[in-house]
């Protein structure tokens, strides 16, 4: 996982920030961080329940940070500070717009935006603008969307497809139970389902060198290697069409310089190796074994060095020691076959990306991909960083991402996390090679096994195999076609509060996703002021059948159904049967109107909520 806030109560967040700052101060800021100008052309558009900010892009920015202060008599009552949408991690956003729903309707605020060249650096603020969200009226405002079925379109990127996260893979072999359900078989079933229904291609997990797979031990002071356990779990993945993303870590007990330094209840060893040559030999032997056992398919696997070493909870050494670990590990991988992809820094909160690339420029270490993690906001745009530091061809893998970094957070279980997922995938499309949601299943035990069915677990699928709304959101994305179509949007909330993604499939049918979403997690249970009526017009679709599939608190939300059934801990057997009604979304045929050759569909869109509109081929 990311950040220490997920291993502590929410009020310990400042402690995590202090530790991040300590790690940054220890090494100083990077030499190549550019000084960016303030964003220009800031415009605030007011709507019911929200203020929509837009601004001009700034060359070199990986993101932008919106600031706000209340106004009194037209004067800010204090310093403009970053808008906290309660994501618990990086607040910067990658796009040149931001929807603020955290304010009080009718209260005027001063807004300004800063460009972010690197996650620990914020540039100067733009000139401020003033705005106040409108109060709700008797009826929801209308957003009009128009799609042309004959639009030439462009290839639709699918950033959700390359990768998904998982609990450590040794748990595939576990016959213990949680909630009366066998851990290993249900974790395997969840991964198989995601492969079959969403088309996910690979799985990333921690701790492939953990002692529960018995990879390394020392007998009479000499290394003994055994990859039998790894073979068993990788064989399982490959049997269902998934390949591993090989996160190289943590240390085996017998190779750790300080075996008492561990993370999680399963005690992954986080100290530097006591013998760097033996570490290099282990990595090289491991990669060579994989290539011998599985053949050249291994050339398509990604090998990632460690996990979140910029957090002390994951790496007890210094940053310089981790850079040495990267060099030694990357060389060991490439010594087996230089075609194998290796990368990092696999960092929390988008940290150490600049530092690794600057280091690799000096050391000559290969960086085939850059990997990092953020939560609570769409992933930042690292392309300017790669170009600036001389790695323009490196792939960008967001190997962890989610709605919150916090274990046991209720936002993980409900529909607002699903619309967050849709917004993040839409933002990342075309600029991130993989956006890996963390994680597949609630069979996940970094801080212990699940205490109840709905416990705010990171999983897309519950213990017992019931889809949460986030899983349904991925299924909706998987229904999109190969060709992306443009959408013309207008009205209160268009292209911000209400987002859309239109597509055409190979058979000529259309799949159009529409959702209402805000990053503001104080609205996770919904706000009637943010609901909208949507009028969707599809040109060239007159006479075609139209269906809709809804995802909201009344459709496909297991938390709503569990509350109605009175499930507070683990369900009784008859409750399990009833809960499975939330496992599948219902598709319904809807009436349409025809206007000028366009099929027109009227929809009510609650917040949070999503609708998949499908139009049959001609």
Residue pairs with C-beta under 8 A, 6 or more apart in sequence:
1 7
1 400
1 405
1 407
1 438
1 446
1 458
2 89
2 308
2 311
2 348
2 349
2 373
2 374
2 375
2 400
2 405
2 438
3 16
3 88
3 89
3 311
3 348
3 349
3 375
3 405
4 12
4 15
4 16
4 19
4 311
4 313
5 12
5 13
5 16
5 88
5 89
5 405
5 406
6 404
6 405
6 406
6 407
6 447
7 313
7 407
7 446
7 447
8 15
8 16
10 88
10 406
13 88
16 311
19 311
19 312
20 310
20 311
20 348
20 349
20 351
22 312
23 310
23 311
23 312
23 319
23 351
24 120
24 351
26 318
26 319
27 319
27 320
27 355
29 118
29 120
29 121
30 118
30 354
30 355
30 358
31 358
32 354
32 358
32 388
32 389
33 117
33 118
33 121
33 354
34 60
34 117
34 388
35 117
35 123
36 58
36 59
36 60
36 61
36 115
36 116
36 117
36 123
37 58
37 115
37 123
37 124
38 58
38 113
38 114
38 115
38 123
38 124
38 125
38 126
38 127
39 55
39 56
39 57
39 58
39 64
39 96
39 113
39 114
39 115
39 126
40 55
40 56
40 126
41 54
41 55
41 56
42 53
42 54
42 55
42 111
42 112
42 113
42 126
42 127
42 128
42 129
43 53
43 54
43 55
43 129
44 51
44 52
44 53
44 111
44 129
44 130
44 131
45 51
45 52
45 53
45 54
45 131
46 52
46 131
46 132
46 133
46 134
47 133
47 134
47 141
47 492
47 493
47 497
48 105
48 133
48 134
48 135
48 136
48 137
48 140
48 141
48 492
48 493
48 529
48 530
49 101
49 105
49 133
49 134
49 136
49 497
49 527
49 529
49 530
50 99
50 100
50 101
50 133
50 493
50 496
50 497
50 518
50 530
51 99
51 100
51 103
51 109
51 111
51 131
51 132
51 133
52 97
52 98
52 99
52 100
52 493
52 496
52 497
53 66
53 97
53 98
53 99
53 100
53 111
53 113
53 129
54 96
54 97
55 64
55 96
55 97
55 113
55 126
56 96
57 96
58 64
58 115
58 123
59 384
60 115
60 117
60 384
60 388
61 115
61 116
61 117
61 123
61 381
61 384
62 92
62 94
62 116
62 117
62 118
62 119
62 350
62 380
62 381
62 382
62 384
62 385
63 90
63 92
63 93
63 94
63 115
63 116
63 119
63 380
63 381
64 92
64 93
64 94
64 95
64 96
64 98
64 113
64 114
64 115
64 116
65 82
65 91
65 92
65 93
65 113
65 114
65 116
65 122
66 82
66 83
66 93
66 98
66 100
66 111
66 112
66 113
67 80
67 81
67 82
67 83
67 111
67 112
67 113
67 114
67 125
68 80
68 81
68 83
68 100
68 103
68 109
68 110
68 111
68 112
69 76
69 77
69 78
69 79
69 80
69 81
69 109
69 110
70 76
70 77
70 78
70 107
70 108
70 109
70 110
71 77
71 107
71 108
71 109
71 110
71 130
74 108
74 130
76 110
76 128
80 110
80 111
80 112
80 125
80 128
82 91
83 91
83 98
83 100
83 102
84 91
84 102
85 91
85 102
85 376
85 377
85 518
85 519
85 520
85 521
86 376
86 520
86 521
86 522
87 375
87 376
87 377
87 403
87 404
87 519
87 521
88 375
88 376
88 404
88 405
88 406
88 409
89 349
89 374
89 375
89 376
89 377
89 404
89 405
90 119
90 349
90 350
90 374
90 375
90 376
90 377
90 380
91 376
91 377
92 116
92 119
92 377
92 380
93 377
93 378
93 427
93 519
94 378
94 379
94 380
94 381
94 427
94 431
95 378
95 427
97 495
97 496
98 113
99 496
99 497
99 518
99 519
100 109
100 111
100 133
100 520
101 133
101 497
101 518
101 520
101 523
101 527
101 530
102 520
102 522
103 109
103 132
103 133
104 133
105 132
105 133
105 134
105 135
105 136
105 529
106 132
106 133
106 134
106 135
107 132
107 133
108 130
108 131
108 132
109 130
109 131
109 132
110 128
110 129
110 130
111 128
111 129
111 130
111 131
112 125
112 126
112 127
112 128
112 129
113 125
113 126
114 122
114 123
114 124
114 125
114 126
115 123
116 122
116 123
116 380
117 123
117 384
118 353
118 354
118 385
119 349
119 350
119 351
119 353
119 380
120 351
135 529
136 528
136 529
139 533
140 528
140 531
140 532
140 533
140 604
141 491
141 492
141 493
141 532
141 533
142 491
142 492
142 532
142 533
142 534
142 535
143 489
143 490
143 491
143 492
143 493
143 494
143 498
143 532
143 533
143 534
143 535
143 605
144 489
144 490
144 491
144 494
144 534
144 535
144 537
145 487
145 488
145 489
145 494
145 500
145 512
145 514
145 534
145 535
145 536
145 537
146 487
146 488
146 489
146 536
146 537
146 538
146 539
146 598
147 485
147 486
147 487
147 488
147 502
147 510
147 512
147 536
147 537
147 538
147 539
148 485
148 486
148 538
148 539
148 540
149 485
149 504
149 510
149 538
149 539
149 540
149 541
149 615
149 618
150 539
150 540
151 485
151 486
151 504
153 483
153 484
153 485
153 486
153 503
153 504
154 483
154 484
155 482
155 483
155 484
156 429
156 480
156 481
156 482
156 483
156 484
156 503
157 429
157 430
157 484
158 199
158 429
158 477
158 480
159 425
159 428
159 429
159 432
159 433
159 434
159 435
160 198
160 200
160 425
160 435
160 437
160 474
160 477
160 478
161 198
161 199
161 200
161 201
161 478
162 200
162 201
162 202
162 397
162 433
162 434
162 436
163 200
163 201
163 202
163 203
163 204
163 245
163 397
163 399
163 434
163 435
163 436
164 191
164 194
164 198
164 200
164 202
164 203
164 204
164 436
164 437
164 439
164 440
164 460
165 203
165 204
165 205
165 399
165 400
165 436
165 437
165 438
165 439
165 440
165 458
166 187
166 191
166 203
166 204
166 205
166 439
166 440
166 441
167 187
167 205
167 439
167 441
167 443
167 444
167 445
167 446
168 205
168 206
168 207
168 208
168 210
168 212
168 266
169 203
169 205
169 208
169 233
169 234
169 237
169 244
170 207
170 210
170 212
170 213
170 229
170 233
171 183
171 184
171 187
171 443
171 445
172 184
172 187
172 188
172 232
172 233
172 236
173 184
173 229
173 232
173 233
174 182
174 183
174 184
174 187
175 182
175 183
175 184
176 182
176 183
177 183
178 443
178 449
178 450
178 463
179 450
179 452
179 453
179 463
179 464
179 570
180 570
181 463
181 464
181 465
183 443
183 449
186 441
186 443
186 463
186 464
186 465
187 440
187 441
187 443
188 236
188 240
189 465
190 440
190 441
190 443
190 459
190 460
190 461
190 465
191 203
191 237
191 240
191 242
191 440
191 441
192 240
193 461
193 465
194 200
194 440
194 460
194 461
194 471
194 474
195 201
195 240
195 241
195 242
196 240
197 475
197 478
198 474
198 475
198 477
198 478
199 478
200 242
201 241
201 242
201 243
202 242
202 243
202 244
202 245
202 301
202 302
203 237
203 242
203 243
203 244
203 245
203 440
204 244
204 245
204 247
204 304
204 399
204 400
204 436
205 244
205 245
205 247
206 247
206 249
206 250
206 268
206 307
207 247
207 249
207 250
207 266
207 268
208 215
208 230
208 244
208 246
208 247
208 248
208 249
209 215
209 216
209 248
209 249
209 250
209 251
209 252
209 282
210 250
210 252
210 266
210 268
211 217
211 252
211 253
212 229
212 266
213 229
213 230
213 233
214 226
214 228
214 229
215 225
215 226
215 227
215 229
215 230
215 252
215 282
215 286
216 223
216 224
216 225
216 226
216 252
216 254
216 255
216 282
217 223
217 224
217 226
217 252
217 253
217 254
218 224
218 254
218 255
223 278
223 281
223 282
225 282
225 285
225 286
227 286
227 289
230 286
231 293
234 244
234 290
234 294
237 243
237 244
238 294
243 297
243 300
243 301
244 301
245 301
245 302
245 304
245 399
245 436
246 290
246 301
246 302
246 303
246 304
247 304
247 306
247 307
247 346
247 399
248 283
248 303
248 304
248 305
248 306
248 329
248 333
249 268
249 305
249 306
249 307
250 263
250 268
250 269
250 270
250 306
250 307
251 269
251 270
251 271
251 272
251 273
251 279
252 269
252 282
253 259
253 269
255 269
255 273
255 274
255 275
255 278
255 279
255 282
256 269
256 270
256 271
256 273
256 274
257 271
257 272
257 273
257 274
258 271
258 316
259 269
259 271
261 269
261 270
261 271
261 316
262 268
262 269
262 270
263 270
263 313
263 314
264 445
264 446
264 447
265 445
265 446
265 447
265 448
266 445
266 446
270 313
270 314
270 315
270 316
271 316
271 317
272 316
272 317
272 321
272 322
272 324
272 325
273 279
273 325
276 324
276 328
279 325
279 328
279 329
279 332
280 328
280 329
280 331
280 332
281 332
283 328
283 329
283 332
283 333
284 332
284 333
284 335
284 336
287 298
287 303
287 332
287 333
287 336
287 337
287 340
288 336
290 298
290 301
291 298
291 336
291 337
291 340
298 337
298 340
299 337
299 339
299 340
301 340
301 341
302 341
302 342
302 343
302 368
302 369
302 397
303 333
303 340
303 341
303 342
303 343
304 342
304 343
304 344
304 346
304 371
304 397
304 399
305 325
305 326
305 329
305 330
305 342
305 343
305 344
305 345
305 346
306 314
306 315
306 322
306 325
306 326
306 329
306 344
306 345
306 346
307 314
307 346
308 314
308 315
308 346
308 347
308 348
308 373
309 315
309 317
309 319
309 322
309 325
309 345
309 346
309 347
309 352
310 319
310 345
310 347
310 348
310 349
310 351
310 352
311 348
314 348
315 322
317 325
319 352
319 355
322 345
323 355
323 356
323 359
323 363
326 344
326 345
326 356
326 359
326 360
326 365
327 363
327 365
329 342
330 342
330 365
330 366
330 367
331 365
333 340
333 342
334 340
334 342
334 366
341 368
341 369
341 395
342 366
342 367
342 368
343 367
343 368
343 369
343 370
343 371
343 394
343 395
343 397
344 356
344 367
344 370
344 371
345 351
345 352
345 353
345 355
345 356
345 370
345 371
345 372
346 371
346 372
346 373
346 399
347 353
347 371
347 372
347 373
348 372
348 373
348 405
349 373
349 374
350 372
350 373
350 374
350 380
350 382
351 372
352 372
353 370
353 372
353 382
353 385
354 385
354 389
356 367
356 370
357 367
357 370
357 385
357 386
357 389
357 390
357 391
358 389
359 365
360 366
360 367
360 391
361 389
361 390
367 391
367 394
368 394
368 395
369 394
369 395
369 396
369 397
369 433
370 382
370 385
370 386
370 391
370 394
370 395
370 396
370 397
371 397
371 398
371 399
372 382
372 398
372 399
373 398
373 399
373 400
373 401
373 438
374 380
374 398
374 401
375 400
375 401
375 402
375 403
375 404
375 405
376 403
376 404
376 405
376 519
376 521
377 424
377 519
378 423
378 424
378 427
378 428
379 398
379 401
379 424
379 427
379 428
379 432
379 435
381 431
382 396
383 396
383 431
386 392
386 394
386 396
395 433
395 434
396 431
396 432
396 433
396 434
397 432
397 433
397 434
397 436
398 428
398 432
398 434
398 435
398 436
399 434
399 436
400 436
400 438
401 424
401 435
401 436
401 437
401 438
402 412
402 417
402 437
402 438
402 458
403 411
403 412
403 416
403 417
403 420
403 421
403 470
403 521
404 411
404 412
404 521
406 456
407 446
407 447
407 456
407 457
407 458
408 447
408 455
408 456
408 457
409 456
410 456
410 524
411 417
411 456
411 521
411 524
412 456
412 457
412 458
412 459
412 468
412 470
413 454
413 455
413 456
413 457
413 468
413 469
413 558
413 559
414 469
414 524
414 525
414 553
414 557
414 559
414 608
415 469
415 526
415 551
415 552
415 553
415 556
415 557
415 608
415 609
415 610
416 517
416 521
416 523
416 524
416 525
416 526
416 608
417 468
417 469
417 470
417 524
418 468
418 469
418 470
418 472
418 473
418 551
418 608
418 610
419 473
419 515
419 516
419 517
419 607
419 608
419 609
419 610
420 517
420 519
421 437
421 470
421 473
421 474
422 473
422 476
422 477
422 499
422 501
422 513
422 515
422 517
422 610
423 499
423 515
423 517
423 519
424 435
425 435
425 477
426 499
426 501
428 435
437 460
437 470
437 474
438 458
439 458
439 459
439 460
440 459
440 460
440 461
441 459
441 460
441 461
441 463
442 450
442 455
442 457
442 458
442 459
442 461
442 462
442 463
443 450
443 459
443 463
444 450
444 457
444 458
444 459
450 457
450 463
452 568
452 569
452 570
453 462
453 463
453 464
453 562
453 567
453 569
453 570
453 571
454 462
454 558
454 559
454 562
454 567
459 468
460 467
460 468
460 470
460 471
460 474
461 467
461 468
461 471
462 468
462 558
464 571
464 576
464 579
465 583
466 558
466 579
466 580
466 582
466 583
467 475
467 556
467 558
467 582
467 583
467 584
468 558
469 551
469 556
469 557
469 558
472 551
472 556
472 585
473 551
473 610
475 585
476 513
476 549
476 551
476 585
476 610
476 612
477 501
477 513
479 511
479 612
479 614
480 501
480 503
480 511
480 513
481 503
481 504
481 505
481 506
481 509
481 510
481 511
482 503
482 504
482 505
482 506
483 503
483 504
483 505
484 501
484 502
484 503
485 502
485 503
485 504
485 510
486 502
487 500
487 501
487 502
487 512
489 495
489 498
489 500
491 498
491 532
492 532
493 516
493 530
493 532
497 516
497 517
497 518
497 530
497 532
497 607
498 514
498 515
498 516
498 532
498 534
498 605
499 514
499 515
499 517
500 512
500 513
500 514
500 515
501 512
501 513
502 510
502 511
502 512
502 513
503 510
503 511
503 512
504 510
504 511
505 511
505 617
507 617
508 617
508 618
509 614
509 615
509 616
509 617
510 538
510 541
510 613
510 614
510 615
511 612
511 613
511 614
512 536
512 538
512 612
512 613
512 614
512 615
513 610
513 611
513 612
513 613
514 534
514 536
514 603
514 605
514 610
514 611
514 613
515 605
515 608
515 609
515 610
515 611
516 530
516 531
516 532
516 605
516 606
516 607
516 608
516 609
516 610
517 607
517 608
518 530
518 607
523 530
523 607
523 608
524 608
525 553
526 553
526 606
526 607
526 608
527 607
528 606
530 607
531 604
531 605
531 606
531 607
531 609
532 605
532 607
533 602
533 603
533 604
533 605
534 602
534 603
534 604
534 605
534 611
535 600
535 601
535 602
535 603
536 600
536 601
536 602
536 603
536 613
537 595
537 598
537 599
537 600
538 546
538 598
538 599
538 600
538 601
538 615
539 597
539 598
540 597
540 598
540 618
541 598
541 599
541 615
542 594
542 597
542 598
542 599
543 594
543 599
544 599
544 615
544 616
544 617
544 618
545 589
545 615
545 616
546 589
546 590
546 592
546 599
546 601
546 613
546 614
546 615
546 616
547 587
547 588
547 589
547 590
547 613
547 614
548 587
548 588
548 590
548 601
548 603
548 611
548 612
548 613
548 614
549 585
549 586
549 587
549 588
549 611
549 612
549 614
550 556
550 585
550 586
550 588
550 609
550 610
550 611
551 557
551 585
551 609
551 610
551 611
551 612
552 606
552 608
552 609
552 610
553 559
553 560
553 606
553 608
553 609
554 560
555 585
555 586
556 582
556 584
556 585
557 582
558 579
558 582
558 583
560 582
561 578
561 579
561 581
561 582
562 571
562 579
565 571
565 575
565 578
565 579
567 575
567 579
571 579
587 614
590 601
592 599
592 600
592 601
593 599
593 600
593 602
594 600
599 615
601 613
603 611
603 613
605 611
